[in-house]
Amino acid sequence: MQFGIFTVGDVTTDPTTRTTPTEHERIKATVEIAKKADEVGLDVVAVGQHHNPPFVASAPTTTMAYIAAQTEHILLSTSTTLITTTDPVRIAEDYATLQHLTDGRMDLMLGRGNTGPVYPWFGKDIRDGIALAVENYALLRRLWTEDVVTWEGKFRTPLQSFTATPRPLDGIAPFVWHGSIRSPEIAEQAAYYGDGFFHNNIFWPMSHTKQMVALYRRRFEHYGHGSADQAIVGLGGQVFMRANSQDAVREFRPYFNEAPVYGHGLSLEDFSRETPLTVGSPQQVIERYAAMADHVGDYQRQLFLVDHAGLPLKTVLEQLDILGGEVVPELRKIAAARKPAHVPDAPTHAGRLAAAHTQQTEEVAR
């Protein structure tokens, strides 16, 4: 099972000091956070894509390539790549280039985003969101799997005998997760193609998450990709930890109360009860997240949001020390002990390349 972090690249004022990082500071901090995640042994770091203030994550492949050049092991991903408003030709070429630069140490999560105004900025209509996601991804897959593509659709100009360059590394397209919070059509899309489904459930009760993942698993099996429990699932999460749970709550409360994403609404206690947000000791986080599989089955990727709400860089790096040193090692043991042998590991380029070679060998033997 893969454990990691994701960021949305928000520039938020620290409510305890009233200081706001500059865009330069926030971008540089994102890199330092990723390097720290690699240092403490996490598996994945995912960066967002936004095109509006107060976010600075407008160029994920640039950021990912820069991080990859300064890390050794961690896999780079996105949270998310906007499949609705980014040209699929641009996605195909940008991420294939990144795949080569990282020697396959990357994948991507596709999503529609949560900012309505982005659609007209890129000449799209938000009412076409689902249709854009479906059509654009169908084209993206062809651009990665076919050397020459002739195509015509509704939302972009036709392609005549077009070849996206570079071609995917080793002939293996980047692995795709389809990220969604509330759209069953996206769960269906992930299942149809046999791709991963990432339910970023950070604002939702587990009952909703359970329903969405169950739908994806049923449809994955329906389309013949394997049994329902072999479907590739990822979840989001939010944590803030200190050795003493009272200290964690006391320190995090002002950030929660003022955060643009969930401040001025439910209390910290209510939000923590209803969503995956866990503010407390490392042991509380271990117990909470070890139980996630009881609701959704054994799954392949767990990402945590740790750098939001104006938290200073020093605090975020401390959170990563706790996550990598105390929490993730225990969660890995628990996940490994409970996972049935027939449930696949999280996809990696090396693993998928090996599987392709095995399949070719078997076909030749037949």
Secondary structure, DSSP 4 states (H G I P E B T S, - for coil): -EEEEEE--B----TTT-----HHHHHHHHHHHHHHHHHTT-SEEEE----STTB--S-HHHHHHHHHHT-SSPEEEES-EETTTS-HHHHHHHHHHHHHHTTT-B-EEEE--S-TTHHHHTT--GGGHHHHHHHHHHHHHHHHH-SSEEE--SSS--EEEE--SSPPGGG-PPPEEEEESS-HHHHHHHHHHT-EEEE--TTS-HHHHHHHHHHHHHHHHHTTSS-GGGS-EEE--BEEE-SSHHHHHHHHHHHHHH-TTTTTSS-HHHHHHHSS-EEE-HHHHHHHHHTHHHHH-S-SEEEEE-S-TT--HHHHHHHHHHIIIIIHHHHHHHHHHH--TTSPPPP-HHHHHHHHHHHHHHHHH-
